Amino acid sequence: MTFHVQVLYPNDEGAKFDLDYYVKTHMPLVVEKWSKYGLKGYNVTEYKPGPDGAKPKYSTSGTLIWDKPEDVQTAMGSGDDAAAIFGDIPNFSNVQPIILSGPIVDSK
């Protein structure tokens, strides 16, 4: 089973998000700190206006790919490693992310 953690950054009024820092600095930090706990990979999505031109609710999301939820729990509770990751958020965003997680139930 593959387990995903979605980290969504709200695109609220006044929200700031540095995509370049996120991709070049933060995500490599995540890989460095959490690969030993079972992180298999990630992808980053930058959201654009929808077909109606409406501003997206989220600016960006990062998807963390794991084999099982227990690995996520271990990583999240990893003390200094988790603190380094969560402590880096103010370096690229002034909003707190929304975190969703669950197993992949279908994929083609």
C-alpha positions in Angstrom: 0.0 0.0 0.0 1.2 3.5 -0.7 0.4 6.3 1.8 0.4 10.0 0.8 0.6 13.0 3.0 -0.6 16.2 1.3 0.7 19.5 2.7 -1.4 22.3 1.3 -0.5 26.0 1.6 -3.6 28.3 1.7 -3.7 31.1 -0.9 -5.4 33.6 1.5 -5.2 37.3 1.2 -1.8 38.4 2.3 -0.3 34.9 2.0 3.3 34.7 0.9 4.9 31.6 -0.5 8.4 31.3 -2.0 8.2 28.4 -4.4 11.9 28.6 -5.4 13.0 28.2 -1.7 10.4 25.4 -1.2 11.7 23.4 -4.2 15.4 24.1 -3.9 15.8 24.1 -0.1 12.9 22.9 1.9 12.0 19.7 0.0 15.7 18.6 -0.1 15.7 19.1 3.7 12.6 16.9 4.0 14.3 14.2 2.0 17.5 14.5 4.1 15.7 14.3 7.4 12.9 11.8 6.6 14.2 9.3 4.1 15.6 7.3 7.0 12.1 6.9 8.4 10.7 5.6 5.1 10.0 8.6 2.9 10.0 7.3 -0.7 9.6 10.5 -2.6 7.6 13.6 -3.2 6.0 15.9 -5.7 5.2 19.6 -5.7 2.2 21.1 -7.4 1.8 24.9 -8.0 -1.9 25.7 -8.4 -3.2 28.1 -11.1 -6.6 29.7 -11.6 -9.4 27.3 -12.5 -11.2 27.2 -15.9 -13.5 30.0 -14.6 -10.4 32.2 -13.8 -11.0 32.0 -10.0 -8.0 32.3 -7.7 -7.1 28.8 -6.4 -7.8 28.1 -2.7 -4.3 26.8 -2.3 -1.1 28.2 -3.8 1.0 25.0 -3.6 1.0 21.5 -2.3 3.7 19.0 -1.5 2.8 15.3 -1.6 5.0 13.1 0.5 5.0 9.4 -0.5 5.3 6.7 2.1 4.8 2.9 2.2 2.7 3.0 5.4 1.2 5.4 7.9 3.4 4.1 10.7 6.4 5.5 8.9 4.7 8.9 8.8 4.0 8.8 12.6 7.7 7.9 13.3 8.9 10.8 11.1 6.5 13.3 12.6 7.7 12.3 16.1 11.4 12.3 15.2 12.4 15.2 17.5 15.2 17.3 16.0 14.5 16.0 12.5 10.8 17.0 12.6 11.7 20.3 14.3 14.1 21.2 11.6 11.4 20.6 8.9 8.6 22.4 10.7 10.9 25.2 11.8 11.8 25.9 8.2 8.3 26.8 7.2 8.6 30.5 8.1 11.5 30.7 5.7 9.2 30.3 2.7 5.6 30.9 3.9 3.7 33.1 6.3 0.7 30.7 6.5 0.4 27.4 8.3 -0.2 24.5 6.0 -3.1 22.1 6.1 -2.0 18.5 6.3 -4.1 15.7 4.9 -3.1 12.0 4.7 -4.4 8.7 3.6 -3.8 5.5 1.6 -4.0 5.5 -2.2 -7.1 3.4 -3.0 -6.9 3.5 -6.8 -4.3 4.5 -9.4 -3.9 4.0 -13.1 
